[in-house]
Structure formats: structure tokens, C-alpha cells
Amino acid sequence: MTSPPPAALVAGVLAGSEALLTSTRASLEREWGSVLLASVPRPWTESDYYAPEMGSGLLRQFLGFATVVPVDRLAALKRRAIEIEETFKAGAPVARPVNIDPGLLAPFNLTLASTKRSGHRVWVGEGIWAEITLTFRDGDFQPLPWTYPDYARQDTRDFLTAVRKAMLPRIRTA
């Protein structure tokens, strides 16, 4: 293979209100194209990690875009997500109103990007580390020891499986 394989673009969004989720989705659609599937927003109860900068009562929503990107674009996608997050800060009552985590859904895994180094992550450039968060086998996404609890949930994995099924004809590689 001489060029990077394609993957479906997905994003996990955390925000303090449904209105912020809606605004974030609109910004992401302007940047990355239309949303093919969106999960129902739900309370994010897995951790209080973001409370100091985002406040409490956060909502989680996952978006699956109708966009296919080469896997070597992950760092650039994460850098752009950080820039989009910055646009929501002006006048906000919290330091970080929105958290956007882009990911690449390939036929056999979901890879997320992070600005934080860890033993299971690899450097992909531009200040970004990548991790395989879920693997696909036996008809379902399977969590790994480091998979974030909200990505390990069955409803999240079902959502990602639906995105995979819809996008598989476009992300299959030889």
C-alpha cells in the first residue's frame, strides 16, 4: 500500500448543555461535513476529570460523519478540534465549555487522538498522540485495558458499530 488507508471520521463531544452540543455539531459539520449518525445526548457520569475546567452536569454525544479521511490525518483533525473548542470560550462561564475528541473508525479498530502522553499511545506529530481505543472482532467493538469507560459502554460500542456498518463500503481496504 503506497497511501494511507481511509477511515470514517467520528467525534466524541462533551459539553455542559444540549445547546452547546448543537452549536458544536454545527461547527463540526461546517468543518468536516454532514453527520451521518448521532447518538442521543446523555449525562456523562463516568468521571469528574473535567469538572475543574468544564463544570458539572456534562453531556456526552457521539457523532459519526459521512466523511472518509486518510488515517494519517488524525493529528491535524485533533489540532483543528482544539481550535474549534477555543471558539466557544469567549464569554463562557467555564474555562473549557466544549471538549471534542475526533477519532478514526477503521474496519478493525477505533483510534483516538490525545495531547497527553501515555505508555499505550504513539506519537503522530503536531503534539498529538494516538491510541487504539477499541478493536472490532466477533461482530462488536471490544474494549482494551485503557479504553475510557464511556467508550467501553455497550451503547457507545453499538453506536460505533452502526457507523462502521454504514461506512464499511467506503473504508474497506485491500
N, C-alpha and C positions, 0 to 999 in steps of 0.2 A: 504494500500500500504506500503510495507516494504522497498522499494528502491525508489530513486528519479526518477520522470518521465523523459523521453527523450525529447529533444528539438533539433531543427535544428540550426546549427551554422551559424550566419550571421555576417558581419562586415561592418561598415561604414568607409571609408578611405578618409582622406583629405591630399592633397599634392600639391606642387607648380607646378607640371608638369605631363604630361602623362607618361613620362619616369619613374618618381618616383612612380606613381600609378602601372605601370607594374612591377617594381622591388619589390614593396611592395606585390603585388599579388603573385609573385613568392615565396617570403619569407613565406607568409602565407600558400601557398599550400604545401610547404615543411613541415611546422609545423602542419597544420590542414587538409590536404588532398585536393582533387581536388575541384575546383569551379564548381558548378552546373549551376549557373546563375550569370551574372554580368550586372549591369546597365551600360548604356552609361555614360562616364565621362561628367560632366557638370560644368560650373562655379559655385562656391559657393558664393552666393550673400546674404545669409540670415543674415550675421553678420560680423563685423570686430573684433570679440572677439579674434581670433587667430593671427591677423596681427602683434602684437608686437613680437611674438616668431616665427611665420611661414612666415611672409611677406604677400604680397598681391597677387592677381591673383590665389587664391587657386581653386583646382578642387575637386569635390566630386564624389565618386563612391561607390556603394554598391555591396557587394559580398555575394552570398548565397552558402554555401559549401554543398557538398554531405555527410557531416559529421553529425552524431547524437551524442549528448553528454547528460549526466545526468545534470539536472538543477543545481545541487549543485556544478558544475564545473565553474560557472560564475566568481568567484573571481580569480581562477587560470588562466582562459583564459585572463582576463584583466591584470593580473600581467605579463603574457607571452607577451601580446600585447605591454606593456610598454617596456619590454626587447627588443622586435623586433624593436620598434621605436628607441631605443638607438643605434642600429647598423647602422642607417642611418645618425647619427650625425657627424661622422668623416669627416672633410674637407668640411662640408656643409656651405653655406653662411648664413644660418639662424640657430637659436638656436634649433628649432624643425622642421625638414624637413617633417615629416610624423606624422599624428595622426590616430591611429587605435582604433576604438570603437567596440569591439565584443558584440554581442547580442545573446540572445536565443529566437528563434521563436517557440512558443508552439501553440497548436491548437487554443487557445483563447487569446493569447497576445504576445507582443514582450517586452522582458526585457533587458535593457541595464545596463552596469556597469559604475561606475564613482569613481574617487578618491575624489570627492567633496561631502561633506555632505549637505543635504537639507531636508526640512520638509517632503517631499514626498518620501524620499529614506530610505531604511532599510539597516542596517549593515549586510554584508555577510561574513566578515572576510578578513584577509590579507590586511587591509587598503582600502577595497572596499565597496562601497555602491551600491545597486541595485534599479532600479525603473522600474515599468511597464510603458512603454512609449506609447504603443498603445494597444487597445483591439480589438478583432475581433468579430464583430456582424453584422448581416444583410448583409453578403457577402462582407464586407470590413473592413479594419483596421480603427479604429476610434481614433482620437487624444484626448488627455486629456489636462487639463488646462496647464500642464507643458511640454507637448511634444515639443521638439525642432522644429523650423519652417521647417527645411529640412526633418524631419521625418513626419511632418504633410502634406507635399505636396502630391497631388494626384498621381504624377508619382512615388514617393517613395513608397506609400502605394500600388500602383498597382504592383510594383516590389516585395514587400514583400508578397503580395497575391499570386503571381506566385510561389515564393519559397515555401510558405505554401502549395499550391496545389500539387507541385511536391513532397514535403516531407511528406505530411499528412499521407500516409500509414505507414511511419516509426516512426512518432511521436505521433500517436494516443495512448491514454492510456485508460485503463478500467475505 
